[in-house]
Amino acid sequence: MNNRNNTAAAGIARLSLSLPNGLAQELDQLVREKGAASRSALVTDLVRADVVEHRSRRGKQEIAGAITLVYDHHARNLQAKLTDLQHDAENLIVSVMHVHLSHHDCLEVLAVRGPADKVRTLADRLAAVRGVKHSKLTITTTERGH
């Protein structure tokens, strides 16, 4: 990286980016749609998201995030299995929110924090319980400055 393009006092590195015209137009459209302050602000957010996702795949990297589950609460033994898994992972779970979506369906959101491999294992185990219709792990970083 060229140090003369770095603004050390501001903690900013200046980069030059070349994109095909069509992709540049798509970027400008995305800036407008998301209400981003600038191309730079949007690209910063996109790069940060990719860095967080990449780092979360490394075993011991600490991550924070949410495990979202939608399930049929009438499924046999489902709630007991989910509760057992959650109790086994109490050191990873910060908070749980439970919402009744319909007569059959519930939404549960678990705020989680811990080593990436353990959080991902918990998310996978919860998703594998019979009766879970949808599951998603959304992650973010716990590091400062990203």
Helices and strands as residue ranges (DSSP letters): G 3-5, E 6-7, G 8-10, E 12-13, H 21-34, H 39-56, E 62-72, H 78-88, E 93-100, E 105-115, H 116-127, E 132-141
